[in-house]
């Protein structure tokens, strides 16, 4: 059995101009073998990626999930 490549996705809360807001994020990077990774590691990876991509600091996550990578055919 093999692990499917996936894109991580999440809903998160951040603060902008003193106001709490929520947003969704889908990682453009594909990942695999996530069944064996600690959820805290996945959350930390997403939080760092969101900071780099959007400049937003994640206060908390609403959910974390994954979408299969769609083949280009």
CNS distance restraints for C-alpha pairs under 8 A (distance, minus, plus):
assign (resid   3 and name CA) (resid  32 and name CA) 6.01 0.50 0.50
assign (resid   3 and name CA) (resid  33 and name CA) 5.58 0.50 0.50
assign (resid   4 and name CA) (resid  32 and name CA) 6.04 0.50 0.50
assign (resid   4 and name CA) (resid  33 and name CA) 7.62 0.50 0.50
assign (resid   4 and name CA) (resid  68 and name CA) 6.93 0.50 0.50
assign (resid   4 and name CA) (resid  69 and name CA) 7.92 0.50 0.50
assign (resid   5 and name CA) (resid  30 and name CA) 6.01 0.50 0.50
assign (resid   5 and name CA) (resid  31 and name CA) 5.37 0.50 0.50
assign (resid   5 and name CA) (resid  32 and name CA) 4.66 0.50 0.50
assign (resid   5 and name CA) (resid  33 and name CA) 7.89 0.50 0.50
assign (resid   5 and name CA) (resid  68 and name CA) 6.13 0.50 0.50
assign (resid   5 and name CA) (resid  69 and name CA) 5.71 0.50 0.50
assign (resid   6 and name CA) (resid  30 and name CA) 5.34 0.50 0.50
assign (resid   6 and name CA) (resid  31 and name CA) 5.32 0.50 0.50
assign (resid   6 and name CA) (resid  32 and name CA) 6.21 0.50 0.50
assign (resid   6 and name CA) (resid  66 and name CA) 5.94 0.50 0.50
assign (resid   6 and name CA) (resid  67 and name CA) 5.30 0.50 0.50
assign (resid   6 and name CA) (resid  68 and name CA) 4.30 0.50 0.50
assign (resid   6 and name CA) (resid  69 and name CA) 4.92 0.50 0.50
assign (resid   7 and name CA) (resid  26 and name CA) 6.63 0.50 0.50
assign (resid   7 and name CA) (resid  27 and name CA) 5.62 0.50 0.50
assign (resid   7 and name CA) (resid  28 and name CA) 6.60 0.50 0.50
assign (resid   7 and name CA) (resid  29 and name CA) 6.26 0.50 0.50
assign (resid   7 and name CA) (resid  30 and name CA) 4.92 0.50 0.50
assign (resid   7 and name CA) (resid  31 and name CA) 6.28 0.50 0.50
assign (resid   7 and name CA) (resid  66 and name CA) 5.51 0.50 0.50
assign (resid   7 and name CA) (resid  67 and name CA) 5.21 0.50 0.50
assign (resid   7 and name CA) (resid  68 and name CA) 6.29 0.50 0.50
assign (resid   7 and name CA) (resid  69 and name CA) 6.17 0.50 0.50
assign (resid   8 and name CA) (resid  26 and name CA) 5.89 0.50 0.50
assign (resid   8 and name CA) (resid  27 and name CA) 5.38 0.50 0.50
assign (resid   8 and name CA) (resid  29 and name CA) 7.97 0.50 0.50
assign (resid   8 and name CA) (resid  30 and name CA) 7.55 0.50 0.50
assign (resid   8 and name CA) (resid  31 and name CA) 7.54 0.50 0.50
assign (resid   8 and name CA) (resid  46 and name CA) 7.81 0.50 0.50
assign (resid   8 and name CA) (resid  64 and name CA) 7.34 0.50 0.50
assign (resid   8 and name CA) (resid  65 and name CA) 5.93 0.50 0.50
assign (resid   8 and name CA) (resid  66 and name CA) 4.42 0.50 0.50
assign (resid   8 and name CA) (resid  67 and name CA) 6.49 0.50 0.50
assign (resid   9 and name CA) (resid  24 and name CA) 7.34 0.50 0.50
assign (resid   9 and name CA) (resid  25 and name CA) 5.52 0.50 0.50
assign (resid   9 and name CA) (resid  26 and name CA) 4.20 0.50 0.50
assign (resid   9 and name CA) (resid  27 and name CA) 6.08 0.50 0.50
assign (resid   9 and name CA) (resid  64 and name CA) 5.85 0.50 0.50
assign (resid   9 and name CA) (resid  65 and name CA) 5.20 0.50 0.50
assign (resid   9 and name CA) (resid  66 and name CA) 5.42 0.50 0.50
assign (resid   9 and name CA) (resid  67 and name CA) 7.18 0.50 0.50
assign (resid  10 and name CA) (resid  24 and name CA) 5.63 0.50 0.50
assign (resid  10 and name CA) (resid  25 and name CA) 5.42 0.50 0.50
assign (resid  10 and name CA) (resid  26 and name CA) 6.61 0.50 0.50
assign (resid  10 and name CA) (resid  61 and name CA) 7.03 0.50 0.50
assign (resid  10 and name CA) (resid  62 and name CA) 7.15 0.50 0.50
assign (resid  10 and name CA) (resid  63 and name CA) 5.35 0.50 0.50
assign (resid  10 and name CA) (resid  64 and name CA) 4.29 0.50 0.50
assign (resid  10 and name CA) (resid  65 and name CA) 6.00 0.50 0.50
assign (resid  11 and name CA) (resid  22 and name CA) 7.00 0.50 0.50
assign (resid  11 and name CA) (resid  23 and name CA) 5.69 0.50 0.50
assign (resid  11 and name CA) (resid  24 and name CA) 4.29 0.50 0.50
assign (resid  11 and name CA) (resid  25 and name CA) 6.40 0.50 0.50
assign (resid  11 and name CA) (resid  61 and name CA) 5.86 0.50 0.50
assign (resid  11 and name CA) (resid  62 and name CA) 4.98 0.50 0.50
assign (resid  11 and name CA) (resid  63 and name CA) 5.30 0.50 0.50
assign (resid  11 and name CA) (resid  64 and name CA) 6.71 0.50 0.50
assign (resid  12 and name CA) (resid  22 and name CA) 5.54 0.50 0.50
assign (resid  12 and name CA) (resid  23 and name CA) 5.61 0.50 0.50
assign (resid  12 and name CA) (resid  24 and name CA) 6.27 0.50 0.50
assign (resid  12 and name CA) (resid  25 and name CA) 7.93 0.50 0.50
assign (resid  12 and name CA) (resid  58 and name CA) 6.42 0.50 0.50
assign (resid  12 and name CA) (resid  59 and name CA) 7.37 0.50 0.50
assign (resid  12 and name CA) (resid  60 and name CA) 5.75 0.50 0.50
assign (resid  12 and name CA) (resid  61 and name CA) 4.22 0.50 0.50
assign (resid  12 and name CA) (resid  62 and name CA) 5.20 0.50 0.50
assign (resid  12 and name CA) (resid  63 and name CA) 7.22 0.50 0.50
assign (resid  13 and name CA) (resid  20 and name CA) 6.67 0.50 0.50
assign (resid  13 and name CA) (resid  21 and name CA) 5.64 0.50 0.50
assign (resid  13 and name CA) (resid  22 and name CA) 4.41 0.50 0.50
assign (resid  13 and name CA) (resid  23 and name CA) 6.60 0.50 0.50
assign (resid  13 and name CA) (resid  58 and name CA) 5.95 0.50 0.50
assign (resid  13 and name CA) (resid  59 and name CA) 5.50 0.50 0.50
assign (resid  13 and name CA) (resid  60 and name CA) 5.38 0.50 0.50
assign (resid  13 and name CA) (resid  61 and name CA) 6.25 0.50 0.50
assign (resid  13 and name CA) (resid  62 and name CA) 7.19 0.50 0.50
assign (resid  14 and name CA) (resid  20 and name CA) 5.72 0.50 0.50
assign (resid  14 and name CA) (resid  21 and name CA) 5.52 0.50 0.50
assign (resid  14 and name CA) (resid  22 and name CA) 6.27 0.50 0.50
assign (resid  14 and name CA) (resid  56 and name CA) 6.61 0.50 0.50
assign (resid  14 and name CA) (resid  57 and name CA) 6.01 0.50 0.50
assign (resid  14 and name CA) (resid  58 and name CA) 5.06 0.50 0.50
assign (resid  14 and name CA) (resid  59 and name CA) 5.22 0.50 0.50
assign (resid  14 and name CA) (resid  60 and name CA) 7.38 0.50 0.50
assign (resid  15 and name CA) (resid  19 and name CA) 5.33 0.50 0.50
assign (resid  15 and name CA) (resid  20 and name CA) 4.41 0.50 0.50
assign (resid  15 and name CA) (resid  21 and name CA) 5.95 0.50 0.50
assign (resid  15 and name CA) (resid  56 and name CA) 7.88 0.50 0.50
assign (resid  15 and name CA) (resid  57 and name CA) 7.59 0.50 0.50
assign (resid  15 and name CA) (resid  59 and name CA) 7.53 0.50 0.50
assign (resid  16 and name CA) (resid  20 and name CA) 6.42 0.50 0.50
assign (resid  16 and name CA) (resid  21 and name CA) 7.00 0.50 0.50
assign (resid  25 and name CA) (resid  50 and name CA) 7.54 0.50 0.50
assign (resid  27 and name CA) (resid  46 and name CA) 7.66 0.50 0.50
assign (resid  27 and name CA) (resid  49 and name CA) 7.82 0.50 0.50
assign (resid  30 and name CA) (resid  69 and name CA) 6.98 0.50 0.50
assign (resid  33 and name CA) (resid  37 and name CA) 7.51 0.50 0.50
assign (resid  37 and name CA) (resid  41 and name CA) 6.86 0.50 0.50
assign (resid  37 and name CA) (resid  42 and name CA) 7.16 0.50 0.50
assign (resid  38 and name CA) (resid  42 and name CA) 6.75 0.50 0.50
assign (resid  39 and name CA) (resid  43 and name CA) 6.18 0.50 0.50
assign (resid  40 and name CA) (resid  44 and name CA) 6.05 0.50 0.50
assign (resid  41 and name CA) (resid  45 and name CA) 6.11 0.50 0.50
assign (resid  42 and name CA) (resid  46 and name CA) 6.21 0.50 0.50
assign (resid  43 and name CA) (resid  47 and name CA) 6.06 0.50 0.50
assign (resid  43 and name CA) (resid  61 and name CA) 7.97 0.50 0.50
assign (resid  43 and name CA) (resid  64 and name CA) 7.58 0.50 0.50
assign (resid  44 and name CA) (resid  48 and name CA) 6.18 0.50 0.50
assign (resid  45 and name CA) (resid  49 and name CA) 6.18 0.50 0.50
assign (resid  46 and name CA) (resid  50 and name CA) 6.04 0.50 0.50
assign (resid  47 and name CA) (resid  51 and name CA) 6.21 0.50 0.50
assign (resid  47 and name CA) (resid  57 and name CA) 7.24 0.50 0.50
assign (resid  47 and name CA) (resid  58 and name CA) 5.90 0.50 0.50
assign (resid  48 and name CA) (resid  52 and name CA) 6.29 0.50 0.50
assign (resid  49 and name CA) (resid  53 and name CA) 6.00 0.50 0.50
assign (resid  50 and name CA) (resid  54 and name CA) 5.58 0.50 0.50
assign (resid  50 and name CA) (resid  55 and name CA) 6.90 0.50 0.50
assign (resid  50 and name CA) (resid  56 and name CA) 6.42 0.50 0.50
assign (resid  50 and name CA) (resid  57 and name CA) 7.46 0.50 0.50
assign (resid  50 and name CA) (resid  58 and name CA) 7.62 0.50 0.50
assign (resid  51 and name CA) (resid  55 and name CA) 4.49 0.50 0.50
assign (resid  51 and name CA) (resid  56 and name CA) 4.93 0.50 0.50
assign (resid  51 and name CA) (resid  57 and name CA) 5.65 0.50 0.50
assign (resid  51 and name CA) (resid  58 and name CA) 7.59 0.50 0.50
assign (resid  52 and name CA) (resid  56 and name CA) 7.99 0.50 0.50
